[in-house]
Structures are given as C-alpha cells and as structure tokens.
Amino acid sequence: MSGLGEDVRACGPLLWNCLGIELWRGGERNDARHCFAEAHALDSKYMPALNNLAIAAFEAGETDEAIVQLRQLADFSPHYRVLLQNLKIVSLHKTLHSTPAGVGNAKPPRVEVLTDLLALEWSEQPLLICYHMMRVGGATMESIMWWQYRDNYFRIGEEEEVFRKLYAAPHAQRAYIELAYVHRPAAFACVDPNARYFSWLRNPVESYVSKYYWQQDNPALGVTPTMTMDELFDLWEERDNYGRNARFFAHVIEDGYFFDQELKISDDELLARARRALDERFFFVGLTENFNETLLLLARKLGWTQLPRWERMNATGRPPTSTLPKPTLDRLRVRIQVELEIYRICRERFERELDTLTPADFRVLESYSDFCTQPGKLMEAFPLREAFR
C-alpha cells in the first residue's frame, strides 16, 4: 500500500473505495480496510466507504463495532437502503450466534428467519410501532389503532409472527404498512432501525393489582382462585416478573435482541437503559389515567382527523385499590421501584405535553370526552376541528 503515493490520494474517496473493493475481492482484507479508512478520512460523509468499513469490521469478527457503526449511519442517512439491509444482516448474525439454545425461556432462532427477513421490502417511511404494555387498557387502545389504520395496520404478538406473517404477505401489503401494534418491539429494530415508537403507561400499582384479578380468571397461568394477593406477589418475585415494563423499554435499544430473552442487569442499569430508550426511540408515551388526552395528543402528532367513541374492553371486575390492605400494597411498591420511577418520568413528560395545548385544544378535548360518555354507536367517528390537526 505504501507505493500508491499521493496521486491516488488526490483522486478522492471514490477511488480509494473502489480500490478497497478490488483488494477485498482478492482476499487482501487488511489492505482493503485501509483503503476504506482512507476514503472516510477524505470525506467523512461518503456513505459507501462508511458502509464498507462497517462490513469489514463484521467480517473480521468485530460484530459489536459493526452494529454501532451501522446504527450511527442509519441515523445519519435513513434512506440508504443497502446500509439498512446490512444492519439487518449483522444484527441477526449476532443473534443467531449468541442466543444459547435451551437457556431459560429463550427460543433458539431458526436460520431460515434470516432469509425471510432479508426478502422483505418496505416503504421508505419509518414504521410506526405502537407498543402494548401490561394491563394498561391495551385491548381498548388496540381497537382504536385498528380503527385508525385498518388496511395499513399490522398486529404482532410474538417475534416469530413478524417474519412468518410479513413474509407471507404480498409486497403491496407490506409496502403500505404504517403501524404495527406489538407486544414485543425489538424484532422491528432489525426490520426497521428507524421505526418510531409510542406507548402508554398506567400507574404500576394499579397495573399489578389488575393483573392479580385478571390471572385469577386464567388458571392456565398457574394461579388458583384461592391464591391471595400476597402469595401471587411472592410468586411473581420468584419468577422475576417485576420490572417488566422497564425491561420492555430497555429491549428497544438492545442490539441483537431476539425472541423472549430477559435482561439480567441491576435495577440502576435497567433504569438507565429504559430512560435512554425513552429519550432516543419513543416520540410519545401517554397515560391510561388520561386516556382521552392521550388520544388527542396522538391525533395532533400523527395527523389523525377523527377519533372514535370507545368503551373499556377486557376490564377486570375488582374492588378499588384504595380498599386493599395497606401492608400488601406497601410491599408491592417496594418491589416495583424501577417501574414507579419510569412512570414518574413519563407522567412528567406527559404533563409537559399537556402544557402545549391551547384553549381551543382543551375545548376539543371537552367535546370529545362528552361525546364518548353519551349514548351512541360504538366506534362512531368524532371529527377533529382544524385547531387540533
């Protein structure tokens, strides 16, 4: 390489990149990486060289470095499709070679998933991902999301469904999917690294109390009708069920995450990762306690022109939380400190969103709330005024 001289350098990043490609094809991998690096040094925004540097790192076994580089490039140039495809390849390669089969609840991914994923083609528009948390009024919200997007709506329960369903869908259908309603978001981090996430939370104490009564009606989950709330809360601690919503947030930014793996990290690190996900990936998190406000803020952000009359779905018939034993609730609060902190952060952000509303917006909110409480046809449309579009 030392004999190339300044004449080659003067030819700019294009020649250095082409030379690197030829050296790569000839098996001279180290020299090729040097050429890609030279091209990058001459023009830090020359995408082909940056992409080739990341792939060279991947081929050299530096998978984590390649993922970091490709993610940075995806943020810098989200429509560079070769780059996005390479990010899919590298992320899935890491998963296929790092997920231990038979460990815990992890499901070893199948090699054919890689081929299926790479066969998918998407619209250039970033995918919207509506993320369903535990016992937050999700059935109600799902019905509203379907009503808004209909033919462009896609529901996913488990990661395997992402590939099985999408790969079977006609290209025309895939190309126009606008919103995916998911229980597990991270598979889409490989499918669309630029996906835009939103979700909503409920006071975690209310969520866990609701889950207790819901599981009493679902004995297949290992809960008997005679099990007390304290007994079930103890069982959840044994199964490491606390902090689940925080883990779901944190998984969004976990490189290579796939299928149902759990993060085994300290509460402090879990909280830090969840906050990072909220900062970097979620453009909005609403609140179940402020359901209509959540819908109207989403309408303003996503350009909806109408909202439906809705009613609560999949609700548990249970006594008010305020009537439950205080020692039981106090022990629960100790166990869910991370989730309480995440909820506090999201509530503060939500209240700042509310502060941006105008008097006209609040009049729309009042009219819509009245509309939903009046007798009428379920899912009947309420037109939004121009002031709130």
Sequence and secondary structure as in RCSB ss.txt:
>XXXX:A:sequence
MSGLGEDVRACGPLLWNCLGIELWRGGERNDARHCFAEAHALDSKYMPALNNLAIAAFEAGETDEAIVQLRQLAD
FSPHYRVLLQNLKIVSLHKTLHSTPAGVGNAKPPRVEVLTDLLALEWSEQPLLICYHMMRVGGATMESIMWWQYR
DNYFRIGEEEEVFRKLYAAPHAQRAYIELAYVHRPAAFACVDPNARYFSWLRNPVESYVSKYYWQQDNPALGVTP
TMTMDELFDLWEERDNYGRNARFFAHVIEDGYFFDQELKISDDELLARARRALDERFFFVGLTENFNETLLLLAR
KLGWTQLPRWERMNATGRPPTSTLPKPTLDRLRVRIQVELEIYRICRERFERELDTLTPADFRVLESYSDFCTQP
GKLMEAFPLREAFR
>XXXX:A:secstr
 GGGHHHHHHT HHHHHHHHHHHHHTT HHHHHHHHHHHHHH TT HHHHHHHHHHHHHTT HHHHHHHHHHHHH
H TT HHHHHHHHHHHHHHHHHHS TTSTT     THHHHHHHT    SS  EEEE  TTSSHHHHHHHHHHHHG
GGEEEESSHHHHHHHHHHS HHHHHT  EEEES  THHHHH TT EEEEEE  HHHHHHHHHHHHHT GGGS  T
T  HHHHHHHHHHTT TTHHHHHHHHTT TT  SS      HHHHHHHHHHHHHHTEEEEEEGGGHHHHHHHHHH
HHT  EEE     S      GGGS HHHHHHHHHHTHHHHHHHHHHHHHHHHHHTT  HHHHHHHHHHHHHHHSS
  TT EEE  GGG 
